[in-house]
Amino acid sequence: MDALIGFWTHALAALSFGALVAWQLHAGLRMPGQRLLLAALGLTALWAWCAAVRPESLLAAGSETGRNLIWIAMLHSLAMSNDERERQKGIRLVYGAVAGVLGLQMVADALPYLMPPDPTAEAAIATTAALLRITAAAGGLVLVHNIYGQAAPASRPAIGYAMVALAMLWIYDLNLYTVAYLSPAWAEGLGDWRGLAVAATAPFFAMGARRTDAWRIRLSRAATFQSLSLLGICGYLAVMAVLATVLRGAGGDWATGLAVALLSALTVAAMVILPSARARSWAKVKIAKHFFEHRYDYRAEWLRFTATLGSGDGERPGGLSLGQRTVKAFADILDAPGGVLIARDEDGQLVEAAEWNWPGEPLPVTGDSDENAFWAAIASEGRIVELDGVRHGWSQPQDLKLPFPGWMLAEETAWIGVPLMHHNRLTAIILLAAPDYRRPLDWEDFDLLRTAGRQAASNIAEALTQEVLSKARRFEEFNRRFAFILHDIKNLVSQLSLLARNAERHADNAEFRADMVATLKSSVGKMNDLLARLSPQSAAREGRCEPTPLKDVLAFAIAAKRRGHEVQLLGDTSIVAMADPHGLETAVGHLVQNAIDASPEDVPVTVRVEHDLREVRILVIDKGRGMDGDFVRASLFEPFSSTKEGGFGIGAYEARSLVTAMGGRLSVESRLNHGSQFTIHLPAATAAKERKSA
């Protein structure tokens, strides 16, 4: 019964793959990859038929090995299908190792037919063949995993079906031969149903074969490292299993002692090598040198470099500043433990601007003549300096002639000096500490560091520009406040000058003296407020809104103006608006003064209050010369733009700024020779209260 199951399942697999071969031949071989696919499908059909007819024959074993070799060759062609410059040399070693295992498997299958009958030797060869098959199946699964995992996203749907089929094929083989190695009796049932498992992969191969023109992938360095690591693990397990089998067959105390000694040696080696940073660095350098076309995965390096520079950790307490992030970004490229950033301060002196994980003593940067000469030499050449080469005399002649400061060569921790050049100007120099395994730099290191240096210099220059701009903005803010205050002082001086002239004529009038004292107190209070507005904390006090009765605010705003010109106050001044009392008084005062300046002496200025349920409007109306539309649109609210002789041109600008700060708006209507109307729009206190309650 078991023989019949084995026959029919393998015959079904042979029929399925034979049909796939016929279909491919009928469709035509347009792509080079289709020839390998056709060969792999044909050998799979041949193996299935041989396994159905004579499962224990050399032809069945040989066709199985040939089938796997062709599938591995097809995966290799996929891995090598990308651009020659992007290929990784290390991946060839992986495919070569798997192919080598399959070659040994073919030799192991043929040995029983070439040597005299010997049950002991045949058992050992069978065990070795099973281990080789386990290793080959595991290696094939590793390659399938990395091929699919590193494929371009657009090509994954095209190769996905074929990768699933190969994974199914080798997963079944891996389990079959693992069980056969542990217990040959248990494997007989799995072997009989193997043909059905292989036949189940045929539909997946058929769906994948429809789009062989889209089978394009790109393997990364990560895929190569993974493949090498997994292949090493599989090889280690296979070698240990073979040794265990040989030693077990040999028997005796010496074999047990050898096994214990071997295990102890491997354990000690793992304990010594794995924790060693120097050993890991050495291994990384050698692998990158011998297994890859290029030392760096430039895409990964650049993404990491820019992410480190732009991480913004300096915004959080205890985070890294831009200088520290810059040092860390360069240290990560060369696996350096830390570094120092040397730059010029505001006085032009060389200083240690930033330090990240520097393992040596603090650098004695003094800014003396030797250091300035070194800075000038680096600035003119922009060379990356290998300090080890300068110390030991094997660096380039140009480096040996640089005027190095004495402390730089004496500090053995200092390894590499990288200049940061921005528009052919030296921004800073980074000194990197030496890693555990020191190596000479090559052209790839120099190119990457030079390019990264330009990017870092650009970031530092941008940060310095932002800092200068921030200082300029703070000064601009101070100047803006001072201009407003100077404008207010001008109004106060005018008011006090008028008071002084009237005092000469009305000094004996008791009512005038009382009004003069009140005016002087008000002026002093306003001057103290002006001084307070010059402080940096004044911005926090500006624009405070509170329910404000308009009666007193408007009365104070126009009181001083009435002495030289008639100002009429109309409307319901008992209304309450949401405003900053001082800011509103100042804004109304500016608008009234502008209206007076624009009006004839015998024509009054009108201040009228209007309101509805949601808004309060304060209108300042004059019948003066007015303004044209272009001036209102382009110049009215621009600071230092005035039509008055000797005017500062900031009254309207400050008035609008104050009204906007308290949540209102200022509108204007004006016509030449017909006067102007400025309207302050403020939210009513009742409407604001309703919004808060809602």
C-alpha positions as CSV (number, residue, x, y, z in Angstrom):
1,M,0.0,0.0,0.0
2,D,2.8,2.4,0.9
3,A,4.6,1.6,-2.3
4,L,1.4,2.5,-4.3
5,I,1.0,5.8,-2.4
6,G,4.6,6.7,-3.2
7,F,4.3,5.8,-6.8
8,W,1.1,7.7,-7.5
9,T,2.0,10.8,-5.6
10,H,5.4,11.1,-7.4
11,A,3.7,10.3,-10.7
12,L,1.2,13.1,-10.0
13,A,4.2,15.4,-9.4
14,A,5.9,14.3,-12.6
15,L,2.7,14.9,-14.6
16,S,2.2,18.3,-13.1
17,F,5.7,19.5,-13.8
18,G,5.7,17.9,-17.2
19,A,2.6,20.0,-18.0
20,L,4.4,23.1,-16.8
21,V,7.3,22.3,-19.1
22,A,5.0,21.8,-22.1
23,W,3.3,25.1,-21.3
24,Q,6.5,27.0,-21.1
25,L,7.7,25.5,-24.4
26,H,4.5,26.5,-26.1
27,A,4.7,30.1,-24.7
28,G,8.2,30.5,-26.0
29,L,11.5,31.4,-24.3
30,R,11.6,35.2,-24.5
31,M,13.6,35.9,-21.4
32,P,17.0,34.4,-20.3
33,G,15.5,33.5,-16.9
34,Q,12.9,31.3,-18.6
35,R,15.5,28.9,-19.8
36,L,16.7,28.2,-16.2
37,L,13.1,28.0,-15.1
38,L,12.3,25.5,-17.9
39,A,15.4,23.4,-16.9
40,A,14.4,23.4,-13.2
41,L,10.8,22.4,-14.0
42,G,12.1,19.6,-16.3
43,L,14.6,18.2,-13.8
44,T,11.9,18.3,-11.1
45,A,9.6,16.3,-13.4
46,L,12.4,13.8,-14.1
47,W,13.2,13.4,-10.4
48,A,9.5,12.8,-9.6
49,W,9.3,10.1,-12.3
50,C,12.5,8.4,-11.2
51,A,11.3,8.5,-7.5
52,A,8.0,7.0,-8.6
53,V,9.6,4.1,-10.6
54,R,12.8,3.4,-8.6
55,P,13.0,5.6,-5.5
56,E,16.2,4.1,-4.1
57,S,18.2,4.3,-7.4
58,L,21.2,6.5,-8.1
59,L,19.3,8.2,-10.9
60,A,16.6,9.4,-8.4
61,A,19.2,10.7,-6.0
62,G,21.2,12.4,-8.8
63,S,18.1,14.0,-10.4
64,E,17.1,15.3,-7.0
65,T,20.5,16.9,-6.5
66,G,20.4,18.3,-10.1
67,R,16.9,19.7,-9.5
68,N,18.1,21.6,-6.4
69,L,21.2,22.8,-8.2
70,I,19.1,24.3,-11.0
71,W,16.8,26.0,-8.6
72,I,19.8,27.5,-6.8
73,A,21.2,28.6,-10.1
74,M,17.9,30.4,-10.9
75,L,18.0,32.2,-7.5
76,H,21.6,33.2,-8.3
77,S,20.5,34.6,-11.6
78,L,17.9,36.7,-9.8
79,A,20.4,38.0,-7.3
80,M,22.8,38.9,-10.0
81,S,20.2,40.5,-12.3
82,N,20.7,44.1,-10.9
83,D,23.3,46.6,-11.9
84,E,26.9,45.3,-11.7
85,R,27.9,48.2,-9.5
86,E,25.3,47.3,-6.9
87,R,26.2,43.6,-6.6
88,Q,27.7,42.2,-3.4
89,K,30.6,39.8,-3.7
90,G,29.7,38.1,-0.5
91,I,26.4,36.8,-1.9
92,R,28.4,34.7,-4.4
93,L,30.1,32.9,-1.5
94,V,26.7,31.9,-0.1
95,Y,25.6,30.4,-3.4
96,G,28.9,28.8,-3.9
97,A,28.7,27.2,-0.5
98,V,25.2,25.8,-1.1
99,A,26.3,24.5,-4.5
100,G,29.3,22.9,-2.9
101,V,27.1,21.1,-0.3
102,L,25.0,19.8,-3.2
103,G,28.2,18.6,-5.0
104,L,29.3,16.7,-1.9
105,Q,25.8,15.3,-1.7
106,M,26.2,13.9,-5.2
107,V,29.5,12.3,-4.3
108,A,28.0,10.8,-1.1
109,D,25.1,9.4,-3.2
110,A,27.6,7.8,-5.7
111,L,30.0,6.3,-3.2
112,P,28.0,3.2,-2.3
113,Y,27.9,2.2,-6.0
114,L,31.7,2.7,-6.4
115,M,33.1,0.9,-3.3
116,P,33.0,-2.7,-2.2
117,P,30.0,-3.6,0.0
118,D,30.6,-2.6,3.6
119,P,27.5,-2.2,5.9
120,T,29.4,0.0,8.4
121,A,30.8,2.4,5.8
122,E,27.4,2.5,3.9
123,A,25.6,3.5,7.2
124,A,28.2,6.3,7.8
125,I,27.8,7.5,4.2
126,A,24.0,7.4,4.4
127,T,24.2,9.5,7.6
128,T,26.5,12.0,6.0
129,A,24.3,12.2,2.9
130,A,21.3,12.9,5.1
131,L,23.2,15.7,6.9
132,L,24.3,17.2,3.6
133,R,20.7,17.2,2.4
134,I,19.6,18.9,5.6
135,T,22.2,21.6,5.1
136,A,21.3,22.0,1.4
137,A,17.6,22.4,2.3
138,A,18.4,24.9,5.0
139,G,20.7,26.9,2.7
140,G,18.0,27.0,0.0
141,L,15.5,28.4,2.5
142,V,18.0,31.0,3.6
143,L,18.4,32.1,0.0
144,V,14.7,32.2,-0.7
145,H,14.1,34.3,2.4
146,N,16.7,36.9,1.5
147,I,15.7,37.0,-2.2
148,Y,12.1,37.8,-1.3
149,G,12.9,40.0,1.7
150,Q,15.3,42.2,-0.3
151,A,13.3,42.3,-3.6
152,A,12.1,45.6,-4.9
153,P,8.5,46.2,-3.7
154,A,7.2,46.3,-7.2
155,S,8.6,42.9,-8.1
156,R,7.5,41.0,-5.0
157,P,4.0,40.1,-6.4
158,A,5.8,38.7,-9.5
159,I,8.3,36.5,-7.6
160,G,6.1,35.8,-4.6
161,Y,4.4,32.6,-6.0
162,A,7.7,31.1,-7.1
163,M,9.3,31.9,-3.7
164,V,6.4,30.3,-1.8
165,A,6.7,27.1,-4.0
166,L,10.4,26.8,-3.4
167,A,9.9,27.4,0.4
168,M,7.3,24.6,0.4
169,L,9.7,22.3,-1.5
170,W,12.7,22.8,0.8
171,I,10.7,22.9,4.0
172,Y,9.3,19.5,3.3
173,D,12.8,18.3,2.4
174,L,14.3,19.8,5.6
175,N,11.7,18.0,7.8
176,L,12.0,14.8,5.9
177,Y,15.8,14.5,6.1
178,T,15.8,15.7,9.7
179,V,13.4,12.9,10.7
180,A,15.4,10.4,8.6
181,Y,18.6,11.4,10.4
182,L,17.0,10.9,13.8
183,S,14.8,7.9,13.0
184,P,14.9,6.3,9.5
185,A,11.8,4.3,10.2
186,W,9.7,7.4,10.8
187,A,10.8,8.9,7.6
188,E,9.3,6.2,5.3
189,G,5.8,7.6,5.5
190,L,6.9,11.2,4.9
191,G,8.9,9.9,1.9
192,D,5.8,8.3,0.4
193,W,3.8,11.5,0.5
194,R,6.6,13.7,-0.7
195,G,5.4,13.5,-4.3
196,L,2.0,15.0,-3.3
197,A,3.8,17.9,-1.5
198,V,5.9,18.6,-4.6
199,A,2.8,18.4,-6.8
200,A,1.1,21.0,-4.6
201,T,3.8,23.5,-5.6
202,A,3.1,23.2,-9.3
203,P,0.2,25.8,-9.3
204,F,2.4,28.3,-7.5
205,F,5.2,27.8,-10.1
206,A,2.6,28.2,-12.8
207,M,1.3,31.6,-11.4
208,G,4.8,32.8,-10.9
209,A,6.0,31.8,-14.4
210,R,3.4,34.1,-16.0
211,R,5.5,37.2,-15.1
212,T,9.2,36.2,-15.4
213,D,9.9,39.6,-17.1
214,A,9.2,41.3,-13.8
215,W,11.6,39.2,-11.7
216,R,14.0,42.0,-10.7
217,I,15.4,42.4,-7.2
218,R,18.2,44.3,-5.5
219,L,20.1,42.7,-2.6
220,S,21.4,44.9,0.1
221,R,24.4,44.5,2.4
222,A,22.0,43.5,5.1
223,A,20.8,40.6,3.0
224,T,24.3,39.5,2.4
225,F,25.3,39.6,6.1
226,Q,22.2,37.7,7.0
227,S,22.9,35.0,4.3
228,L,26.5,34.7,5.5
229,S,25.5,34.4,9.1
230,L,22.7,31.9,8.5
231,L,25.0,29.9,6.2
232,G,27.7,29.9,8.9
233,I,25.2,28.6,11.4
234,C,24.0,25.8,9.1
235,G,27.6,24.8,8.3
236,Y,28.5,24.8,11.9
237,L,25.6,22.5,12.8
238,A,26.4,20.2,9.8
239,V,30.0,19.9,10.8
240,M,29.2,19.2,14.4
241,A,26.6,16.6,13.4
242,V,29.1,14.9,11.1
243,L,31.8,14.9,13.8
244,A,29.3,13.6,16.3
245,T,28.4,10.7,14.0
246,V,32.0,9.8,13.2
247,L,33.0,9.9,16.9
248,R,29.9,7.9,17.9
249,G,30.8,5.3,15.3
250,A,34.4,5.2,16.3
251,G,33.6,4.6,20.0
252,G,36.1,4.4,22.9
253,D,37.2,6.8,25.6
254,W,39.5,8.7,23.2
255,A,36.5,9.7,21.1
256,T,34.6,10.9,24.1
257,G,37.6,12.9,25.3
258,L,38.0,14.4,21.8
259,A,34.4,15.5,21.7
260,V,34.6,17.1,25.1
261,A,37.9,18.9,24.1
262,L,36.3,20.1,20.9
263,L,33.2,21.5,22.6
264,S,35.4,23.2,25.3
265,A,37.6,24.8,22.6
266,L,34.5,26.1,20.7
267,T,33.0,27.5,24.0
268,V,36.2,29.2,25.0
269,A,36.6,30.7,21.5
270,A,33.1,32.1,21.6
271,M,33.6,33.6,25.1
272,V,36.9,35.3,24.0
273,I,35.9,36.5,20.5
274,L,32.3,37.5,20.8
275,P,32.7,40.1,23.6
276,S,35.8,41.6,22.1
277,A,35.2,44.9,20.4
278,R,38.5,44.7,18.7
279,A,37.6,41.2,17.3
280,R,34.3,42.4,16.1
281,S,35.8,45.5,14.5
282,W,38.5,43.4,12.8
283,A,35.8,40.9,11.5
284,K,33.7,43.8,10.2
285,V,36.6,45.3,8.3
286,K,37.7,42.0,6.7
287,I,34.2,41.1,5.7
288,A,33.5,44.5,4.1
289,K,36.9,44.3,2.3
290,H,36.7,40.8,0.9
291,F,32.9,40.2,0.4
292,F,31.6,43.5,-0.8
293,E,32.2,45.7,-3.9
294,H,32.0,48.8,-1.6
295,R,32.9,49.3,2.0
296,Y,29.7,51.2,2.8
297,D,26.0,50.9,2.2
298,Y,25.8,54.5,1.1
299,R,22.0,54.7,1.3
300,A,21.9,53.4,4.9
301,E,24.9,55.5,5.9
302,W,23.3,58.7,4.5
303,L,19.9,58.0,6.1
304,R,21.6,57.4,9.5
305,F,23.8,60.5,9.1
306,T,21.0,62.9,8.3
307,A,18.7,61.4,11.0
308,T,21.4,61.9,13.6
309,L,22.1,65.5,12.5
310,G,18.4,66.4,12.5
311,S,17.2,64.4,15.5
312,G,16.7,67.6,17.5
313,D,17.6,66.0,20.9
314,G,19.1,69.4,22.0
315,E,15.5,70.7,22.4
316,R,15.0,68.3,25.3
317,P,16.7,68.6,28.7
318,G,19.8,66.4,28.7
319,G,19.6,65.9,24.9
320,L,22.5,66.3,22.5
321,S,23.3,69.7,21.0
322,L,23.9,70.2,17.3
323,G,27.7,70.0,17.8
324,Q,27.4,66.7,19.8
325,R,25.1,65.3,17.2
326,T,27.5,66.2,14.4
327,V,30.4,64.4,16.2
328,K,28.2,61.4,16.8
329,A,27.2,61.2,13.2
330,F,30.8,61.1,12.0
331,A,31.8,58.6,14.8
332,D,29.0,56.3,13.7
333,I,30.4,56.2,10.1
334,L,33.9,55.0,11.3
335,D,32.8,53.1,14.4
336,A,34.7,55.6,16.5
337,P,33.9,55.7,20.2
338,G,33.7,59.5,20.3
339,G,35.1,62.8,19.2
340,V,35.5,66.5,19.6
341,L,34.4,69.5,17.5
342,I,36.8,72.4,17.3
343,A,35.5,75.8,16.0
344,R,36.0,79.5,16.4
345,D,34.1,81.5,19.0
346,E,32.6,84.9,18.5
347,D,36.0,86.5,19.2
348,G,37.7,84.4,16.5
349,Q,39.5,82.1,19.0
350,L,39.7,78.4,18.6
351,V,37.8,76.5,21.2
352,E,36.4,73.0,21.9
353,A,32.9,73.7,20.8
354,A,31.4,70.3,21.5
355,E,32.4,66.9,22.8
356,W,30.7,63.5,22.6
357,N,32.1,60.4,24.4
358,W,35.7,61.6,24.1
359,P,37.7,58.8,25.9
360,G,40.9,60.7,26.3
361,E,42.0,63.7,28.4
362,P,40.4,67.1,27.7
363,L,42.1,68.7,24.7
364,P,44.3,71.7,25.5
365,V,42.9,74.0,22.8
366,T,44.4,77.4,23.5
367,G,44.1,79.2,20.2
368,D,47.8,80.0,20.0
369,S,49.8,80.7,16.8
370,D,50.4,77.0,16.1
371,E,46.7,76.1,16.2
372,N,45.9,79.1,14.0
373,A,48.5,78.0,11.5
374,F,47.1,74.5,11.4
375,W,43.6,75.9,11.0
376,A,44.7,78.1,8.1
377,A,46.5,75.2,6.4
378,I,43.4,72.9,6.7
379,A,41.2,75.7,5.5
380,S,43.3,76.2,2.3
381,E,43.4,72.5,1.5
382,G,40.4,70.9,3.1
383,R,42.3,67.7,3.6
384,I,41.1,64.8,5.9
385,V,44.1,64.0,8.1
386,E,45.1,60.5,9.4
387,L,46.9,61.4,12.6
388,D,48.3,57.8,12.9
389,G,49.9,58.1,9.5
390,V,51.5,61.4,10.5
391,R,52.8,59.9,13.8
392,H,54.3,56.9,12.1
393,G,55.4,58.5,8.9
394,W,53.3,56.5,6.4
395,S,50.7,59.3,5.6
396,Q,50.8,61.3,2.4
397,P,53.6,63.9,2.1
398,Q,51.1,66.8,2.1
399,D,49.8,65.7,5.5
400,L,53.3,65.4,6.9
401,K,54.0,69.0,6.1
402,L,51.0,70.4,8.0
403,P,51.8,72.5,11.0
404,F,50.2,70.3,13.6
405,P,49.9,71.6,17.2
406,G,52.1,69.6,19.5
407,W,49.2,68.3,21.7
408,M,47.3,66.9,18.7
409,L,50.1,64.4,17.8
410,A,50.9,63.7,21.4
411,E,47.3,62.7,22.1
412,E,47.3,59.1,21.0
413,T,43.5,58.9,21.3
414,A,43.1,61.3,18.4
415,W,42.8,59.3,15.1
416,I,41.1,61.2,12.3
417,G,40.7,64.9,11.6
418,V,37.8,65.9,9.4
419,P,37.4,69.5,8.2
420,L,33.9,70.8,7.7
421,M,33.9,73.0,4.6
422,H,31.1,75.4,3.7
423,H,31.5,77.4,0.5
424,N,35.2,76.8,0.5
425,R,35.4,78.1,4.1
426,L,36.4,76.1,7.1
427,T,33.5,76.0,9.6
428,A,34.9,73.5,12.1
429,I,37.2,70.5,12.5
430,I,36.2,67.2,14.0
431,L,38.7,65.0,15.8
432,L,37.6,61.4,16.1
433,A,38.9,59.0,18.7
434,A,40.5,55.8,17.6
435,P,38.4,52.6,17.7
436,D,39.7,49.4,19.2
437,Y,40.9,48.2,15.7
438,R,42.7,51.0,13.9
439,R,42.9,50.8,10.1
440,P,44.2,53.1,7.4
441,L,41.5,55.0,5.5
442,D,41.0,54.4,1.8
443,W,39.3,56.4,-1.0
444,E,35.8,55.3,0.0
445,D,36.4,56.6,3.5
446,F,37.7,59.9,2.2
447,D,34.9,60.4,-0.3
448,L,32.2,59.7,2.3
449,L,33.7,61.8,5.0
450,R,34.3,64.7,2.7
451,T,30.7,64.7,1.5
452,A,29.4,64.3,5.0
453,G,31.6,67.1,6.1
454,R,30.0,69.5,3.5
455,Q,26.6,68.5,4.7
456,A,27.4,68.9,8.4
457,A,29.1,72.3,7.7
458,S,25.9,73.4,5.9
459,N,23.9,72.4,8.9
460,I,26.2,74.2,11.3
461,A,26.3,77.3,9.1
462,E,22.5,77.3,9.0
463,A,22.3,77.0,12.8
464,L,24.7,80.0,13.2
465,T,22.7,82.0,10.7
466,Q,19.5,81.2,12.7
467,E,21.2,82.3,15.9
468,V,22.3,85.6,14.3
469,L,18.9,86.1,12.9
470,S,17.3,85.5,16.3
471,K,19.5,88.1,17.9
472,A,18.7,90.5,15.1
473,R,15.0,89.9,15.7
474,R,15.4,90.6,19.4
475,F,17.1,93.9,18.6
476,E,14.4,94.6,16.0
477,E,11.7,94.0,18.6
478,F,13.5,96.3,21.0
479,N,13.8,99.0,18.3
480,R,10.1,98.6,17.4
481,R,9.1,99.1,21.0
482,F,11.5,102.0,21.4
483,A,10.0,103.7,18.3
484,F,6.5,103.3,19.7
485,I,7.6,104.7,23.0
486,L,9.4,107.6,21.3
487,H,6.2,108.4,19.5
488,D,4.3,108.4,22.8
489,I,7.0,110.6,24.5
490,K,6.6,113.1,21.6
491,N,2.9,113.3,22.4
492,L,3.6,113.7,26.1
493,V,6.2,116.4,25.4
494,S,3.6,118.2,23.3
495,Q,1.1,117.9,26.1
496,L,3.6,119.2,28.7
497,S,4.7,122.1,26.5
498,L,1.1,123.2,26.1
499,L,0.7,122.9,29.9
500,A,3.8,125.1,30.5
501,R,2.6,127.8,28.1
502,N,-0.8,127.9,29.8
503,A,0.8,128.0,33.2
504,E,2.3,131.4,32.4
505,R,-1.1,132.9,31.9
506,H,-3.3,130.9,34.4
507,A,-0.9,130.1,37.3
508,D,-3.1,132.1,39.7
509,N,-6.2,130.1,38.8
510,A,-6.9,127.4,41.5
511,E,-8.8,125.2,39.0
512,F,-6.0,125.4,36.5
513,R,-3.4,124.4,39.2
514,A,-5.5,121.4,40.2
515,D,-5.8,120.4,36.6
516,M,-2.1,120.9,36.1
517,V,-1.2,118.6,39.0
518,A,-3.6,115.9,37.7
519,T,-2.0,116.2,34.3
520,L,1.5,116.0,35.7
521,K,0.6,112.9,37.7
522,S,-0.9,111.3,34.6
523,S,2.2,112.1,32.5
524,V,4.5,110.7,35.1
525,G,2.4,107.5,35.2
526,K,2.5,107.2,31.5
527,M,6.3,107.7,31.4
528,N,6.8,105.0,34.0
529,D,4.6,102.7,31.9
530,L,6.6,103.5,28.8
531,L,9.8,102.5,30.6
532,A,8.2,99.3,31.7
533,R,7.3,98.5,28.1
534,L,11.0,98.5,27.2
535,S,11.6,95.5,29.4
536,P,11.7,92.0,27.7
537,Q,8.8,90.9,29.9
538,S,6.5,93.6,28.5
539,A,5.4,91.4,25.6
540,A,3.7,89.1,28.1
541,R,1.7,92.0,29.5
542,E,0.6,93.4,26.1
543,G,-2.8,92.5,24.7
544,R,-4.4,91.5,28.0
545,C,-8.2,91.6,27.5
546,E,-10.7,92.2,30.2
547,P,-14.2,93.7,30.4
548,T,-13.5,97.4,30.0
549,P,-16.0,100.3,30.4
550,L,-15.3,102.7,27.6
551,K,-16.4,105.9,29.4
552,D,-13.2,106.5,31.4
553,V,-10.9,105.1,28.7
554,L,-12.2,107.4,26.0
555,A,-12.4,110.4,28.3
556,F,-8.7,110.1,29.2
557,A,-7.7,109.4,25.6
558,I,-9.3,112.7,24.3
559,A,-8.9,114.9,27.4
560,A,-5.4,116.2,26.5
561,K,-6.3,116.6,22.9
562,R,-9.3,118.9,23.6
563,R,-7.1,121.8,24.8
564,G,-5.8,122.5,21.3
565,H,-8.7,121.3,19.2
566,E,-12.3,120.5,19.7
567,V,-13.1,116.8,20.0
568,Q,-16.7,115.6,20.3
569,L,-17.6,112.3,22.2
570,L,-20.9,110.9,21.0
571,G,-22.8,107.7,21.6
572,D,-23.4,105.4,24.6
573,T,-20.0,105.4,26.4
574,S,-21.4,103.2,29.2
575,I,-21.0,100.1,27.1
576,V,-18.4,97.5,28.2
577,A,-16.0,95.9,25.7
578,M,-13.3,93.2,25.9
579,A,-10.1,95.2,25.7
580,D,-6.8,96.1,27.2
581,P,-7.5,99.5,28.9
582,H,-4.1,101.0,28.5
583,G,-3.7,99.7,24.9
584,L,-7.1,101.0,23.9
585,E,-6.4,104.4,25.4
586,T,-3.2,104.6,23.5
587,A,-4.7,103.4,20.2
588,V,-7.6,105.9,20.5
589,G,-5.2,108.7,21.4
590,H,-3.1,108.0,18.3
591,L,-6.1,108.0,16.0
592,V,-7.5,111.2,17.6
593,Q,-4.2,113.0,17.2
594,N,-3.9,112.0,13.6
595,A,-7.4,113.2,13.0
596,I,-6.6,116.6,14.6
597,D,-3.4,116.9,12.6
598,A,-5.4,116.3,9.4
599,S,-8.3,118.6,10.2
600,P,-8.7,122.4,9.9
601,E,-8.5,124.2,13.3
602,D,-12.2,125.2,13.3
603,V,-13.5,121.8,12.3
604,P,-14.1,119.4,15.3
605,V,-13.0,115.8,15.4
606,T,-15.7,113.3,16.3
607,V,-15.4,110.1,18.5
608,R,-18.6,108.1,18.4
609,V,-19.4,104.8,20.0
610,E,-21.7,102.2,18.3
611,H,-22.6,98.7,19.4
612,D,-24.8,95.7,18.9
613,L,-25.1,92.4,20.8
614,R,-21.7,91.0,19.6
615,E,-19.5,94.0,18.7
616,V,-18.5,97.4,19.9
617,R,-17.3,100.0,17.4
618,I,-15.3,103.1,18.2
619,L,-15.3,105.6,15.3
620,V,-12.8,108.4,15.0
621,I,-14.0,110.8,12.2
622,D,-12.4,113.9,10.8
623,K,-13.3,116.2,7.9
624,G,-9.7,116.8,6.8
625,R,-7.8,116.4,3.6
626,G,-8.3,112.6,3.5
627,M,-6.1,109.9,1.8
628,D,-6.2,108.2,-1.5
629,G,-6.7,104.5,-1.9
630,D,-3.1,103.7,-2.9
631,F,-1.8,105.4,0.3
632,V,-4.3,103.6,2.5
633,R,-3.4,100.2,0.9
634,A,0.4,100.5,0.7
635,S,1.6,103.1,3.2
636,L,-0.9,103.9,5.9
637,F,0.0,101.0,8.2
638,E,3.7,100.9,7.3
639,P,6.0,102.1,10.0
640,F,8.0,105.3,9.4
641,S,5.8,106.3,6.6
642,S,4.1,109.7,7.2
643,T,2.5,112.6,5.3
644,K,3.1,115.0,8.1
645,E,6.3,117.0,8.3
646,G,8.4,115.8,11.3
647,G,6.0,112.9,11.9
648,F,7.3,109.4,12.9
649,G,4.7,107.6,10.8
650,I,4.0,104.9,13.4
651,G,0.8,106.2,15.0
652,A,-1.6,104.2,12.8
653,Y,0.8,101.2,12.7
654,E,0.9,101.1,16.5
655,A,-2.8,101.6,16.8
656,R,-3.6,98.7,14.6
657,S,-1.0,96.5,16.4
658,L,-2.5,97.3,19.8
659,V,-6.1,96.6,18.6
660,T,-5.1,93.4,16.9
661,A,-3.2,92.2,20.0
662,M,-6.4,92.5,22.1
663,G,-8.4,90.5,19.6
664,G,-10.0,93.3,17.6
665,R,-9.5,94.9,14.2
666,L,-9.0,98.4,12.8
667,S,-10.7,99.4,9.5
668,V,-10.4,102.7,7.6
669,E,-12.5,104.6,5.1
670,S,-11.1,107.7,3.5
671,R,-11.5,110.0,0.4
672,L,-9.3,112.9,-0.7
673,N,-10.7,116.2,0.5
674,H,-13.6,114.5,2.3
675,G,-11.9,113.3,5.4
676,S,-11.3,109.9,7.0
677,Q,-13.0,107.5,9.4
678,F,-11.1,104.9,11.5
679,T,-13.2,102.2,13.2
680,I,-12.0,100.1,16.1
681,H,-14.0,96.8,16.2
682,L,-13.9,95.0,19.6
683,P,-16.0,92.1,20.9
684,A,-18.7,93.0,23.3
685,A,-18.2,91.8,26.9
686,T,-21.6,90.1,26.9
687,A,-20.7,88.2,23.7
688,A,-17.4,87.1,25.1
689,K,-19.1,85.9,28.3
690,E,-21.5,83.8,26.2
691,R,-18.7,82.2,24.2
692,K,-16.9,81.2,27.4
693,S,-20.0,79.7,28.9
694,A,-20.7,77.8,25.7
